[in-house]
């Protein structure tokens, strides 16, 4: 057993480590709350956009909700383990943070490596929704909602609609109109006339352009968040080691 004087000297170090680790755990818990809120918002508010995939369903909101809930639980667990001063709990918390770090690292690398494939899938999805715009399913509302909110028209530009069956019958959808007062049936059925009354930027082009222009920022933030987990691992391991080596007990 360590001498009393040595144990007294290590108490400030352990107190400092506990303070940092609790602060870290609260931040970690807060990120879980954000993920949980985004997942719920995505499930409630983005149903129309998900309809673009038609028969292909997506579990993205559920993944965010599940991930957020797990992080919230382990964030609270980290606070409890720190206050309790249990070495095995701290080691379990560190192992969980390592798993989160590896998962985020793999996801970030995969997203960067397969970004072209992801873009191709998104392009195919939107083109399919545009071609089948005259069907009776919910993709009509999804396309209209996207074009209105993003202020865009067509896949690459408004002329993309010229190859669809819907255009041959009705022209370009009214959701492409910059102002409904200037959009007439005659204007929408003529690509030359429609040029002055509809949005010029294509929806897919707009989304990919924004993504590519901010790719460096997105990658930096993603890897920054991933490596943030290593701070928690370091703090948890150090605290566990100090408690174990000095046989420190919470009173």
C-alpha positions in Angstrom: 0.0 0.0 0.0 1.3 3.5 -0.8 2.4 5.7 2.1 -0.3 8.2 3.3 1.9 11.1 2.1 2.1 9.8 -1.4 -1.6 9.2 -1.5 -2.2 12.8 -0.4 0.0 14.0 -3.2 -1.9 12.0 -5.8 -5.3 13.3 -4.6 -5.0 16.6 -6.5 -3.9 14.8 -9.7 -6.9 12.4 -9.4 -9.3 15.3 -8.7 -7.9 17.2 -11.7 -8.3 14.1 -14.0 -11.9 13.6 -12.7 -12.8 17.2 -13.4 -11.5 16.9 -17.0 -13.1 13.6 -17.6 -16.5 14.6 -16.3 -16.3 17.7 -18.5 -15.4 15.6 -21.5 -18.2 13.1 -20.7 -20.7 15.9 -20.6 -19.6 17.2 -24.0 -19.7 13.6 -25.3 -23.2 13.2 -23.9 -24.3 16.5 -25.5 -23.1 15.2 -28.9 -25.3 12.2 -28.4 -28.3 14.5 -27.7 -27.6 16.4 -30.9 -27.4 13.2 -33.0 -30.6 12.0 -31.3 -32.4 15.2 -32.1 -31.1 15.2 -35.7 -32.3 11.7 -36.2 -35.8 12.5 -34.9 -36.0 15.6 -37.0 -34.9 13.6 -40.1 -37.5 11.0 -39.5 -40.3 13.6 -39.0 -39.3 16.3 -41.4 -37.5 14.5 -44.3 -40.0 11.8 -45.2 -40.8 13.5 -48.5 -37.1 13.4 -49.5 -36.8 9.8 -48.6 -39.6 9.0 -51.0 -37.2 9.7 -53.8 -35.6 6.3 -53.3 -39.0 4.6 -54.0 -38.5 0.9 -53.4 -35.1 1.5 -51.8 -35.6 2.3 -48.1 -33.1 4.1 -45.9 -32.4 3.6 -42.2 -30.3 6.7 -41.8 -32.7 8.4 -39.3 -32.8 5.2 -37.2 -29.0 4.9 -37.3 -28.7 8.5 -36.0 -31.3 7.9 -33.3 -29.7 4.6 -32.2 -26.2 6.1 -32.2 -27.3 9.2 -30.3 -29.1 7.1 -27.7 -26.1 4.8 -27.2 -23.8 7.9 -26.8 -26.2 9.5 -24.4 -26.2 6.3 -22.3 -22.4 5.9 -22.3 -21.9 9.6 -21.7 -23.9 9.3 -18.5 -22.1 6.0 -17.7 -18.8 7.9 -18.1 -19.9 10.5 -15.6 -21.0 7.9 -13.2 -17.8 5.8 -13.6 -15.7 9.0 -13.0 -17.6 10.0 -9.8 -17.6 6.4 -8.5 -13.9 6.1 -9.2 -14.2 2.5 -10.4 -11.2 1.3 -12.5 -13.1 -1.4 -14.4 -15.9 1.0 -15.3 -13.3 3.6 -16.5 -11.6 0.9 -18.6 -15.0 -0.1 -20.1 -15.7 3.5 -20.9 -12.3 3.8 -22.6 -13.0 0.7 -24.7 -16.3 2.1 -25.8 -14.6 5.4 -26.8 -12.0 3.4 -28.8 -14.9 1.6 -30.7 -16.5 5.0 -31.4 -13.2 6.4 -32.7 -12.7 3.4 -35.0 -16.2 3.5 -36.3 -16.0 7.2 -37.1 -12.6 6.8 -38.7 -13.8 4.0 -41.0 -17.0 5.9 -41.9 -15.0 9.0 -42.7 -12.5 7.2 -44.9 -15.2 5.2 -46.6 -17.2 8.3 -47.4 -14.1 10.0 -48.9 -13.0 6.9 -50.9 -16.4 6.1 -52.2 -17.6 9.6 -52.7 -17.9 9.2 -56.5 -20.0 6.0 -56.1 -22.2 7.9 -53.6 -22.7 10.7 -56.1 -23.5 8.2 -58.9 -26.2 6.6 -56.7 -27.7 10.0 -55.8 -27.7 10.9 -59.5 -29.5 7.7 -60.5 -32.0 8.1 -57.7 -32.9 11.7 -58.7 -33.0 10.8 -62.4 -35.3 7.9 -61.8 -37.6 10.1 -59.7 -37.6 12.7 -62.5 -38.3 10.2 -65.3 -41.2 8.7 -63.3 -42.5 12.1 -62.1 -45.9 11.5 -63.7 -46.6 8.4 -61.5 -49.0 8.4 -58.7 -46.6 7.7 -55.8 -45.1 10.2 -53.4 -42.0 11.0 -55.5 -43.9 13.9 -57.1 -44.1 15.7 -53.8 -40.5 14.8 -52.9 -39.2 16.3 -56.2 -41.4 19.4 -55.8 -40.3 19.9 -52.2 -36.6 19.7 -53.1 -36.9 22.0 -56.0 -38.7 24.6 -54.0 -36.5 24.5 -51.0 -33.2 24.4 -52.8 -34.4 26.7 -55.6 -33.2 24.4 -58.3 -34.7 22.6 -61.3 -33.9 19.2 -62.8 -31.0 17.0 -62.3 -28.3 19.1 -64.0 -30.5 22.0 -65.1 -34.0 22.8 -66.2 -33.4 21.2 -69.6 -33.2 17.7 -68.0 -37.0 17.8 -67.9 -37.2 17.9 -71.7 -36.5 14.2 -71.9 -39.4 13.1 -69.6 -42.9 12.0 -70.5 -44.3 14.6 -68.0 -42.7 17.4 -70.0 -44.3 16.3 -73.2 -47.8 16.5 -71.6 -47.5 19.3 -69.1 -44.1 20.9 -69.5 -41.7 21.7 -66.6 -43.2 21.3 -63.1 -44.4 24.5 -61.5 -42.1 23.8 -58.5 -39.2 25.1 -60.8 -40.8 28.5 -61.1 -39.1 31.5 -59.6 -42.4 33.2 -59.5 -45.8 31.5 -60.1 -47.2 34.7 -61.6 -44.8 34.5 -64.5 -45.1 30.8 -65.1 -47.7 29.9 -67.6 -48.5 26.6 -69.3 -47.0 28.0 -72.6 -43.8 29.0 -70.9 -43.3 25.7 -69.2 -43.9 23.7 -72.3 -41.2 25.5 -74.2 -37.6 25.2 -73.0 -36.5 28.5 -74.6 -39.4 30.4 -72.9 -39.0 28.5 -69.6 -35.4 29.7 -69.4 -36.5 33.1 -68.1 -39.0 31.9 -65.5 -37.5 28.8 -63.9 -34.4 28.2 -61.7 -31.3 27.7 -63.8 -29.3 25.5 -61.3 -29.8 21.8 -61.3 -30.6 20.1 -58.0 -28.0 17.3 -58.2 -25.4 19.8 -59.5 -26.2 22.2 -56.7 -25.9 19.6 -54.0 -22.6 18.0 -55.3 -21.1 21.5 -55.9 -21.7 22.5 -52.3 -20.4 19.1 -51.0 -17.2 19.3 -53.1 -16.5 22.9 -52.3 -16.7 22.1 -48.6 -15.1 18.7 -48.7 -12.0 19.8 -46.9 -14.0 21.5 -44.1 -16.3 18.4 -43.8 -13.3 16.1 -43.7 -11.5 18.2 -41.1 -14.5 18.4 -38.8 -15.2 14.7 -39.2 -11.7 13.6 -38.3 -11.5 16.2 -35.6 -14.6 14.7 -33.9 -13.2 11.2 -34.3 -9.8 12.1 -32.7 -11.7 13.9 -29.9 -12.6 10.4 -28.6 -8.9 9.8 -28.0 -8.9 12.5 -25.4 -11.5 10.7 -23.4 -9.6 7.4 -23.8 -6.4 9.1 -22.4 -8.2 10.6 -19.5 -10.1 7.5 -18.6 -7.0 5.3 -18.7 -4.9 7.7 -16.7 -7.5 8.1 -14.0 -8.0 4.3 -13.8 -4.3 3.8 -13.5 -3.9 6.4 -10.8 -6.7 4.9 -8.8 -5.4 1.4 -9.2 -1.7 2.1 -8.5 -2.4 4.2 -5.4 -5.4 2.2 -4.1 -7.4 5.4 -4.0 -11.0 4.9 -2.8 -13.9 7.3 -3.0 -15.3 8.3 0.4 
